[in-house]
């Protein structure tokens, strides 16, 4: 296992234009790399969804409170 996460880490490509910097593939890298090894190595899509929902739950809760 890689220290501080999992062994399936992604790397951001160097983007010169804003359209590349803010593309989905560049925006999702930090989120993916912050997932636990347990979430990344799920066997099914539904298991993956449940794992990331529990990992990202505090973030979603804080975002709702910011809207008020």
N, CA, C and O atoms as a GROMACS GRO file, in nm:
protein
  272
    1UNK      N    1   0.084  -0.119   0.000
    1UNK     CA    2   0.000   0.000   0.000
    1UNK      C    3   0.088   0.125   0.000
    1UNK      O    4   0.195   0.128   0.062
    2UNK      N    5   0.044   0.226  -0.069
    2UNK     CA    6   0.113   0.354  -0.074
    2UNK      C    7   0.082   0.430   0.053
    2UNK      O    8  -0.033   0.430   0.099
    3UNK      N    9   0.181   0.495   0.111
    3UNK     CA   10   0.158   0.570   0.233
    3UNK      C   11   0.061   0.685   0.208
    3UNK      O   12   0.075   0.760   0.111
    4UNK      N   13  -0.039   0.698   0.297
    4UNK     CA   14  -0.133   0.808   0.287
    4UNK      C   15  -0.241   0.788   0.183
    4UNK      O   16  -0.287   0.885   0.123
    5UNK      N   17  -0.284   0.664   0.160
    5UNK     CA   18  -0.393   0.642   0.066
    5UNK      C   19  -0.390   0.507   0.001
    5UNK      O   20  -0.374   0.405   0.068
    6UNK      N   21  -0.403   0.505  -0.129
    6UNK     CA   22  -0.411   0.380  -0.203
    6UNK      C   23  -0.308   0.380  -0.315
    6UNK      O   24  -0.240   0.480  -0.339
    7UNK      N   25  -0.298   0.266  -0.382
    7UNK     CA   26  -0.196   0.252  -0.486
    7UNK      C   27  -0.247   0.281  -0.627
    7UNK      O   28  -0.178   0.254  -0.724
    8UNK      N   29  -0.367   0.335  -0.638
    8UNK     CA   30  -0.426   0.367  -0.769
    8UNK      C   31  -0.441   0.518  -0.787
    8UNK      O   32  -0.541   0.566  -0.840
    9UNK      N   33  -0.342   0.591  -0.743
    9UNK     CA   34  -0.348   0.737  -0.749
    9UNK      C   35  -0.339   0.788  -0.893
    9UNK      O   36  -0.274   0.728  -0.979
   10UNK      N   37  -0.406   0.898  -0.917
   10UNK     CA   38  -0.404   0.965  -1.047
   10UNK      C   39  -0.316   1.089  -1.038
   10UNK      O   40  -0.294   1.141  -0.929
   11UNK      N   41  -0.269   1.135  -1.151
   11UNK     CA   42  -0.186   1.255  -1.156
   11UNK      C   43  -0.252   1.356  -1.248
   11UNK      O   44  -0.309   1.321  -1.351
   12UNK      N   45  -0.244   1.482  -1.209
   12UNK     CA   46  -0.301   1.589  -1.292
   12UNK      C   47  -0.204   1.620  -1.405
   12UNK      O   48  -0.082   1.624  -1.387
   13UNK      N   49  -0.262   1.641  -1.520
   13UNK     CA   50  -0.177   1.683  -1.632
   13UNK      C   51  -0.161   1.835  -1.624
   13UNK      O   52  -0.247   1.906  -1.572
   14UNK      N   53  -0.050   1.883  -1.674
   14UNK     CA   54  -0.027   2.027  -1.674
   14UNK      C   55  -0.120   2.089  -1.778
   14UNK      O   56  -0.117   2.053  -1.895
   15UNK      N   57  -0.201   2.183  -1.732
   15UNK     CA   58  -0.298   2.246  -1.822
   15UNK      C   59  -0.265   2.394  -1.835
   15UNK      O   60  -0.250   2.466  -1.736
   16UNK      N   61  -0.256   2.437  -1.957
   16UNK     CA   62  -0.225   2.577  -1.984
   16UNK      C   63  -0.352   2.660  -1.998
   16UNK      O   64  -0.354   2.777  -1.959
   17UNK      N   65  -0.458   2.600  -2.051
   17UNK     CA   66  -0.584   2.671  -2.072
   17UNK      C   67  -0.684   2.641  -1.963
   17UNK      O   68  -0.684   2.531  -1.906
   18UNK      N   69  -0.770   2.738  -1.932
   18UNK     CA   70  -0.871   2.720  -1.829
   18UNK      C   71  -0.965   2.603  -1.860
   18UNK      O   72  -1.007   2.532  -1.770
   19UNK      N   73  -0.996   2.585  -1.986
   19UNK     CA   74  -1.088   2.477  -2.022
   19UNK      C   75  -1.030   2.340  -1.983
   19UNK      O   76  -1.104   2.248  -1.950
   20UNK      N   77  -0.900   2.328  -1.986
   20UNK     CA   78  -0.835   2.204  -1.943
   20UNK      C   79  -0.822   2.198  -1.792
   20UNK      O   80  -0.842   2.093  -1.732
   21UNK      N   81  -0.788   2.311  -1.731
   21UNK     CA   82  -0.771   2.315  -1.585
   21UNK      C   83  -0.897   2.275  -1.512
   21UNK      O   84  -0.891   2.206  -1.410
   22UNK      N   85  -1.012   2.318  -1.564
   22UNK     CA   86  -1.138   2.296  -1.494
   22UNK      C   87  -1.221   2.183  -1.554
   22UNK      O   88  -1.340   2.171  -1.525
   23UNK      N   89  -1.159   2.101  -1.637
   23UNK     CA   90  -1.231   1.987  -1.694
   23UNK      C   91  -1.256   1.882  -1.585
   23UNK      O   92  -1.186   1.880  -1.483
   24UNK      N   93  -1.352   1.797  -1.606
   24UNK     CA   94  -1.387   1.695  -1.508
   24UNK      C   95  -1.267   1.609  -1.473
   24UNK      O   96  -1.242   1.581  -1.356
   25UNK      N   97  -1.192   1.567  -1.573
   25UNK     CA   98  -1.079   1.478  -1.548
   25UNK      C   99  -0.973   1.542  -1.459
   25UNK      O  100  -0.906   1.471  -1.385
   26UNK      N  101  -0.955   1.671  -1.465
   26UNK     CA  102  -0.859   1.739  -1.377
   26UNK      C  103  -0.919   1.770  -1.240
   26UNK      O  104  -0.849   1.766  -1.139
   27UNK      N  105  -1.048   1.800  -1.236
   27UNK     CA  106  -1.112   1.835  -1.110
   27UNK      C  107  -1.126   1.715  -1.017
   27UNK      O  108  -1.122   1.731  -0.895
   28UNK      N  109  -1.143   1.596  -1.071
   28UNK     CA  110  -1.174   1.478  -0.991
   28UNK      C  111  -1.049   1.412  -0.930
   28UNK      O  112  -1.063   1.330  -0.840
   29UNK      N  113  -0.931   1.447  -0.976
   29UNK     CA  114  -0.807   1.382  -0.932
   29UNK      C  115  -0.788   1.394  -0.781
   29UNK      O  116  -0.758   1.293  -0.716
   30UNK      N  117  -0.805   1.511  -0.723
   30UNK     CA  118  -0.785   1.528  -0.579
   30UNK      C  119  -0.886   1.446  -0.499
   30UNK      O  120  -0.850   1.386  -0.397
   31UNK      N  121  -1.010   1.445  -0.544
   31UNK     CA  122  -1.113   1.365  -0.475
   31UNK      C  123  -1.077   1.218  -0.479
   31UNK      O  124  -1.082   1.149  -0.377
   32UNK      N  125  -1.041   1.167  -0.597
   32UNK     CA  126  -1.006   1.026  -0.613
   32UNK      C  127  -0.887   0.990  -0.524
   32UNK      O  128  -0.889   0.888  -0.456
   33UNK      N  129  -0.785   1.072  -0.526
   33UNK     CA  130  -0.665   1.043  -0.448
   33UNK      C  131  -0.690   1.050  -0.298
   33UNK      O  132  -0.615   0.990  -0.221
   34UNK      N  133  -0.794   1.119  -0.254
   34UNK     CA  134  -0.823   1.128  -0.111
   34UNK      C  135  -0.908   1.013  -0.060
   34UNK      O  136  -0.926   0.999   0.061
   35UNK      N  137  -0.961   0.930  -0.150
   35UNK     CA  138  -1.041   0.815  -0.108
   35UNK      C  139  -0.956   0.712  -0.036
   35UNK      O  140  -0.835   0.702  -0.059
   36UNK      N  141  -1.020   0.636   0.052
   36UNK     CA  142  -0.950   0.531   0.122
   36UNK      C  143  -0.927   0.411   0.030
   36UNK      O  144  -0.992   0.398  -0.074
   37UNK      N  145  -0.835   0.327   0.069
   37UNK     CA  146  -0.806   0.207  -0.010
   37UNK      C  147  -0.929   0.116  -0.016
   37UNK      O  148  -0.954   0.050  -0.118
   38UNK      N  149  -1.004   0.112   0.092
   38UNK     CA  150  -1.125   0.030   0.096
   38UNK      C  151  -1.225   0.075  -0.011
   38UNK      O  152  -1.285  -0.010  -0.078
   39UNK      N  153  -1.243   0.203  -0.029
   39UNK     CA  154  -1.337   0.255  -0.129
   39UNK      C  155  -1.288   0.228  -0.270
   39UNK      O  156  -1.367   0.190  -0.357
   40UNK      N  157  -1.161   0.248  -0.294
   40UNK     CA  158  -1.105   0.233  -0.429
   40UNK      C  159  -1.110   0.088  -0.475
   40UNK      O  160  -1.127   0.062  -0.594
   41UNK      N  161  -1.096  -0.004  -0.383
   41UNK     CA  162  -1.090  -0.146  -0.418
   41UNK      C  163  -1.223  -0.218  -0.404
   41UNK      O  164  -1.224  -0.340  -0.387
   42UNK      N  165  -1.335  -0.149  -0.412
   42UNK     CA  166  -1.466  -0.213  -0.404
   42UNK      C  167  -1.486  -0.304  -0.525
   42UNK      O  168  -1.434  -0.278  -0.634
   43UNK      N  169  -1.563  -0.410  -0.504
   43UNK     CA  170  -1.585  -0.508  -0.610
   43UNK      C  171  -1.700  -0.473  -0.704
   43UNK      O  172  -1.700  -0.514  -0.819
   44UNK      N  173  -1.797  -0.397  -0.656
   44UNK     CA  174  -1.912  -0.363  -0.739
   44UNK      C  175  -1.936  -0.212  -0.737
   44UNK      O  176  -1.887  -0.141  -0.649
   45UNK      N  177  -2.010  -0.166  -0.833
   45UNK     CA  178  -2.042  -0.023  -0.842
   45UNK      C  179  -2.126   0.019  -0.722
   45UNK      O  180  -2.103   0.126  -0.666
   46UNK      N  181  -2.225  -0.063  -0.683
   46UNK     CA  182  -2.310  -0.027  -0.570
   46UNK      C  183  -2.231  -0.019  -0.440
   46UNK      O  184  -2.257   0.068  -0.357
   47UNK      N  185  -2.136  -0.110  -0.421
   47UNK     CA  186  -2.050  -0.104  -0.302
   47UNK      C  187  -1.966   0.022  -0.305
   47UNK      O  188  -1.949   0.087  -0.202
   48UNK      N  189  -1.914   0.058  -0.420
   48UNK     CA  190  -1.835   0.180  -0.436
   48UNK      C  191  -1.919   0.302  -0.401
   48UNK      O  192  -1.873   0.392  -0.330
   49UNK      N  193  -2.042   0.306  -0.449
   49UNK     CA  194  -2.131   0.418  -0.420
   49UNK      C  195  -2.155   0.433  -0.270
   49UNK      O  196  -2.153   0.544  -0.217
   50UNK      N  197  -2.176   0.322  -0.202
   50UNK     CA  198  -2.199   0.326  -0.057
   50UNK      C  199  -2.075   0.373   0.016
   50UNK      O  200  -2.084   0.453   0.109
   51UNK      N  201  -1.960   0.325  -0.027
   51UNK     CA  202  -1.834   0.364   0.039
   51UNK      C  203  -1.806   0.513   0.023
   51UNK      O  204  -1.771   0.581   0.120
   52UNK      N  205  -1.821   0.564  -0.098
   52UNK     CA  206  -1.790   0.707  -0.116
   52UNK      C  207  -1.897   0.795  -0.054
   52UNK      O  208  -1.868   0.908  -0.014
   53UNK      N  209  -2.020   0.746  -0.045
   53UNK     CA  210  -2.125   0.823   0.021
   53UNK      C  211  -2.091   0.842   0.169
   53UNK      O  212  -2.112   0.950   0.223
   54UNK      N  213  -2.041   0.739   0.233
   54UNK     CA  214  -2.005   0.752   0.375
   54UNK      C  215  -1.879   0.836   0.393
   54UNK      O  216  -1.867   0.909   0.491
   55UNK      N  217  -1.786   0.828   0.299
   55UNK     CA  218  -1.664   0.909   0.309
   55UNK      C  219  -1.691   1.056   0.283
   55UNK      O  220  -1.630   1.142   0.347
   56UNK      N  221  -1.778   1.086   0.191
   56UNK     CA  222  -1.803   1.224   0.152
   56UNK      C  223  -1.921   1.286   0.227
   56UNK      O  224  -1.952   1.403   0.206
   57UNK      N  225  -1.987   1.209   0.314
   57UNK     CA  226  -2.103   1.256   0.387
   57UNK      C  227  -2.076   1.384   0.467
   57UNK      O  228  -2.154   1.478   0.457
   58UNK      N  229  -1.969   1.391   0.546
   58UNK     CA  230  -1.943   1.515   0.621
   58UNK      C  231  -1.929   1.637   0.531
   58UNK      O  232  -1.970   1.747   0.567
   59UNK      N  233  -1.870   1.617   0.415
   59UNK     CA  234  -1.852   1.728   0.320
   59UNK      C  235  -1.987   1.776   0.268
   59UNK      O  236  -2.010   1.896   0.257
   60UNK      N  237  -2.075   1.683   0.236
   60UNK     CA  238  -2.208   1.719   0.185
   60UNK      C  239  -2.289   1.789   0.293
   60UNK      O  240  -2.363   1.883   0.263
   61UNK      N  241  -2.275   1.746   0.417
   61UNK     CA  242  -2.346   1.809   0.527
   61UNK      C  243  -2.299   1.952   0.548
   61UNK      O  244  -2.381   2.042   0.569
   62UNK      N  245  -2.169   1.975   0.542
   62UNK     CA  246  -2.117   2.110   0.561
   62UNK      C  247  -2.157   2.201   0.446
   62UNK      O  248  -2.179   2.320   0.465
   63UNK      N  249  -2.166   2.146   0.327
   63UNK     CA  250  -2.205   2.225   0.211
   63UNK      C  251  -2.349   2.270   0.225
   63UNK      O  252  -2.382   2.382   0.186
   64UNK      N  253  -2.437   2.185   0.280
   64UNK     CA  254  -2.577   2.222   0.300
   64UNK      C  255  -2.588   2.336   0.400
   64UNK      O  256  -2.670   2.426   0.383
   65UNK      N  257  -2.506   2.332   0.505
   65UNK     CA  258  -2.514   2.438   0.606
   65UNK      C  259  -2.460   2.570   0.553
   65UNK      O  260  -2.500   2.676   0.601
   66UNK      N  261  -2.370   2.566   0.455
   66UNK     CA  262  -2.316   2.687   0.396
   66UNK      C  263  -2.420   2.761   0.313
   66UNK      O  264  -2.412   2.883   0.297
   67UNK      N  265  -2.517   2.688   0.260
   67UNK     CA  266  -2.616   2.746   0.171
   67UNK      C  267  -2.711   2.838   0.248
   67UNK      O  268  -2.760   2.936   0.193
   68UNK      N  269  -2.735   2.806   0.374
   68UNK     CA  270  -2.833   2.883   0.453
   68UNK      C  271  -2.797   3.023   0.472
   68UNK      O  272  -2.870   3.098   0.536
   0.00000   0.00000   0.00000
